[in-house]
Amino acid sequence: MSSTLPASVASAVERIRAVLGPAGCLEDPADVEPYLVDFRRLYRGATPLVACPASTADVAAVLAICHELGVAVVPHGGNTSYCGGATPHESGDEIVLSLRRMNRVREVDAGNFSLTVDAGCLLTEVQAAAEAADRYFPLALGSEGSCQIGGNLATNAGGLNALRYGVARDLVLGLEVVLADGRVIDGLSSLRKDNTGYDLRNLFIGAEGTLGVITAASLKLFPRPRTVEPAFVAVPDMGAAVQLLARTRAATGDAVTSFEFLPRIAVELTTRHVPGVADPLDRPYEAYVLCEVSTARDDPALRSLLEGTLEQAIHDGLALDAVLAESLAQRAALWRMRESVPEGQRAEGASIKHDVSVPVAALPRFVAEATAAVLAIVPAGRLVAYGHVGDGNLHFNVSVPLGEDGTAFLAHAEAMHEAVHGIVRRYRGSISAEHGIGRLKREALARHKGHVELEVMRAIKQALDPKGILNPGKVLPEPDAGR
Ligand SMILES: Cc1cc2nc3c(=O)[nH]c(=O)nc-3n(C[C@H](O)[C@H](O)[C@H](O)COP(=O)(O)OP(=O)(O)OC[C@H]3O[C@@H](n4cnc5c(N)ncnc54)[C@H](O)[C@@H]3O)c2cc1C
């Protein structure tokens, strides 16, 4: 491949080989292949080299070389992004920088309720390190066995516990970041309070690798939950779900950790396609909520509080039926159903996805309007609108009509995105609540963000990455896009 490469890229490859050695360079096509395609298989790129640094100094050296030569670099975590953020461009001129060898837990400070980890640690490894110190790291996603904490921070991941503990950004105390030119910001403080000027770390969180490479993070820990009570509740509709959320938060002293909405079709897709998933209730209902309450105390009263709340909700018509988990295995089964929805939907065929958020109270109106809008475009489309209702975040997805061709259905994607995002805008919502922008939603971002916001984003990019080598073609739209 290197014979057809621009001279600058060939030179960068050669110099990176010299710095990282064979253990830090993947070039064999079979080794490189997994880095070329995104999780949803929307994009296939090419690269002459996957650089796998083993230390922050290595990352700094790679970026210094690429900066000097003007060669693009694509940071790559666990490759679970839904927006093609970690996939190199088809041109084959971009170097992929994988953090996978940087997977050390640097320090756990149980007394300070904090830990410091390399960016390439899997999210499950971070959770396990906290648990080993009798602490809790609350970020939890369906992809937690594959995604890396660096990727979680670069995408500002949300997940299943954001309602109580916040999104990834809220869990960060400090970051170590390598800038585009190889300089290192050593911001690995584990302070709760530090008002000394601009909050630089928050620039890199959610920047999807366009402003710097996160190499390590200091993260907040919490007391480990000792009492955890999940309930699977049948509800009449989204309106009832939203009322039940407010009621359960108040009744349990804000002990609700997760509050996930599942329409009937989500239960059908998971029970049909994912082995081992079963409907926990003995008859079908229109919609469900998977609600979990927890405390850091041994608190037998929490279960009766939840039971009482649900009994009253059934009496008032906000809930129709409910089952509380009797064992850890039952809890795991409930969560397996929730976490399998993407898998069930994928197995059912093509789907058009929206990851949106609106204020929680506006969800019922949003769902009614957005449903009408997508069915006006594809009348037999099957709505799979599920997700983190406690955060006002819905995965408002539409599956291909039964028996219809996926490609013809996907031709409606742009029209559906326009329609749904237009409604999101009216509610002052977000067109990407937790999955980021990547390559997929750049044009949509141009329509969604104000002129001034985009100008400031571009000014920040110019200041931190003047040569535009970090993840080009991601996040920031072209200057005249969507206008
Ligand atoms: C089954 C499943 C369930 C999911 N559930 C959720 C969910 O509930 N909530 C949610 O928010 N997301 C969810 N996701 C999406 C995805 O897992 C998250 O976006 C995750 O945070 C991405 O992490 P990653 O390590 O895979 O990053 P990658 O996909 O490798 O990269 C994502 C972006 O971050 C950049 N990047 C990666 N590492 C670094 C670094 N060290 N420094 C700078 N930039 C970097 C990449 O360039 C890219 O732009 C889910 C995905 C799947 C497949």
The ligand as an SDF file (V2000), in Angstrom:
LIG
                    3D

 53 58  0  0  0  0  0  0  0  0999 V2000
  -24.9300   -2.4540   22.3620 C   0  0  0  0  0  0  0  0  0  0  0  0
  -24.5670   -1.0010   22.5060 C   0  0  0  0  0  0  0  0  0  0  0  0
  -25.1560   -0.2540   23.5080 C   0  0  0  0  0  0  0  0  0  0  0  0
  -24.8360    1.0990   23.6610 C   0  0  0  0  0  0  0  0  0  0  0  0
  -25.4400    1.7930   24.6660 N   0  0  0  0  0  0  0  0  0  0  0  0
  -25.1020    3.0840   24.8460 C   0  0  0  0  0  0  0  0  0  0  0  0
  -25.7170    3.8390   25.9000 C   0  0  0  0  0  0  0  0  0  0  0  0
  -26.5730    3.3550   26.6420 O   0  0  0  0  0  0  0  0  0  0  0  0
  -25.3210    5.1140   26.0530 N   0  0  0  0  0  0  0  0  0  0  0  0
  -24.3810    5.6980   25.2430 C   0  0  0  0  0  0  0  0  0  0  0  0
  -24.0490    6.8750   25.4540 O   0  0  0  0  0  0  0  0  0  0  0  0
  -23.8150    5.0160   24.2250 N   0  0  0  0  0  0  0  0  0  0  0  0
  -24.1440    3.7400   24.0110 C   0  0  0  0  0  0  0  0  0  0  0  0
  -23.5740    3.0470   22.9830 N   0  0  0  0  0  0  0  0  0  0  0  0
  -22.6320    3.7240   22.0660 C   0  0  0  0  0  0  0  0  0  0  0  0
  -21.1410    3.5370   22.4310 C   0  0  0  0  0  0  0  0  0  0  0  0
  -20.9290    2.3600   23.1650 O   0  0  0  0  0  0  0  0  0  0  0  0
  -20.6020    4.7450   23.2010 C   0  0  0  0  0  0  0  0  0  0  0  0
  -20.6300    5.8830   22.3710 O   0  0  0  0  0  0  0  0  0  0  0  0
  -19.1760    4.5420   23.7520 C   0  0  0  0  0  0  0  0  0  0  0  0
  -18.9220    5.5910   24.6660 O   0  0  0  0  0  0  0  0  0  0  0  0
  -18.1010    4.5330   22.6830 C   0  0  0  0  0  0  0  0  0  0  0  0
  -16.8680    4.0860   23.2590 O   0  0  0  0  0  0  0  0  0  0  0  0
  -15.7500    3.3400   22.3920 P   0  0  0  0  0  0  0  0  0  0  0  0
  -14.5810    3.0880   23.2580 O   0  0  0  0  0  0  0  0  0  0  0  0
  -16.3200    2.1840   21.6920 O   0  0  0  0  0  0  0  0  0  0  0  0
  -15.3660    4.4880   21.3510 O   0  0  0  0  0  0  0  0  0  0  0  0
  -15.1070    4.3790   19.7850 P   0  0  0  0  0  0  0  0  0  0  0  0
  -16.3250    3.9100   19.0890 O   0  0  0  0  0  0  0  0  0  0  0  0
  -13.8600    3.6570   19.5080 O   0  0  0  0  0  0  0  0  0  0  0  0
  -14.8710    5.9300   19.4630 O   0  0  0  0  0  0  0  0  0  0  0  0
  -15.9080    6.8610   19.6070 C   0  0  0  0  0  0  0  0  0  0  0  0
  -15.3690    8.2740   19.3450 C   0  0  0  0  0  0  0  0  0  0  0  0
  -14.4460    8.6460   20.3670 O   0  0  0  0  0  0  0  0  0  0  0  0
  -13.1480    8.9080   19.8240 C   0  0  0  0  0  0  0  0  0  0  0  0
  -12.1870    8.3420   20.7960 N   0  0  0  0  0  0  0  0  0  0  0  0
  -12.1090    7.0570   21.2280 C   0  0  0  0  0  0  0  0  0  0  0  0
  -11.1510    6.9530   22.1730 N   0  0  0  0  0  0  0  0  0  0  0  0
  -10.6200    8.1960   22.3290 C   0  0  0  0  0  0  0  0  0  0  0  0
   -9.6120    8.7500   23.1660 C   0  0  0  0  0  0  0  0  0  0  0  0
   -8.9320    7.9950   24.0550 N   0  0  0  0  0  0  0  0  0  0  0  0
   -9.3270   10.0730   23.0610 N   0  0  0  0  0  0  0  0  0  0  0  0
   -9.9940   10.8620   22.1860 C   0  0  0  0  0  0  0  0  0  0  0  0
  -10.9620   10.3940   21.3710 N   0  0  0  0  0  0  0  0  0  0  0  0
  -11.2820    9.0810   21.4550 C   0  0  0  0  0  0  0  0  0  0  0  0
  -13.1350    8.2460   18.4580 C   0  0  0  0  0  0  0  0  0  0  0  0
  -12.2840    8.9250   17.5600 O   0  0  0  0  0  0  0  0  0  0  0  0
  -14.5970    8.3950   18.0380 C   0  0  0  0  0  0  0  0  0  0  0  0
  -14.8340    9.6740   17.5180 O   0  0  0  0  0  0  0  0  0  0  0  0
  -23.9010    1.7090   22.7820 C   0  0  0  0  0  0  0  0  0  0  0  0
  -23.3050    0.9510   21.7720 C   0  0  0  0  0  0  0  0  0  0  0  0
  -23.6360   -0.3790   21.6260 C   0  0  0  0  0  0  0  0  0  0  0  0
  -22.9730   -1.1610   20.5320 C   0  0  0  0  0  0  0  0  0  0  0  0
  1  2  1  0
  2  3  1  0
  2 52  2  0
  3  4  2  0
  4  5  1  0
  4 50  1  0
  5  6  2  0
  6  7  1  0
  6 13  1  0
  7  8  2  0
  7  9  1  0
  9 10  1  0
 10 11  2  0
 10 12  1  0
 12 13  2  0
 13 14  1  0
 14 15  1  0
 14 50  1  0
 15 16  1  0
 16 17  1  0
 16 18  1  0
 18 19  1  0
 18 20  1  0
 20 21  1  0
 20 22  1  0
 22 23  1  0
 23 24  1  0
 24 25  2  0
 24 26  1  0
 24 27  1  0
 27 28  1  0
 28 29  2  0
 28 30  1  0
 28 31  1  0
 31 32  1  0
 32 33  1  0
 33 34  1  0
 33 48  1  0
 34 35  1  0
 35 36  1  0
 35 46  1  0
 36 37  1  0
 36 45  1  0
 37 38  2  0
 38 39  1  0
 39 40  1  0
 39 45  2  0
 40 41  1  0
 40 42  2  0
 42 43  1  0
 43 44  2  0
 44 45  1  0
 46 47  1  0
 46 48  1  0
 48 49  1  0
 50 51  2  0
 51 52  1  0
 52 53  1  0
M  END
$$$$
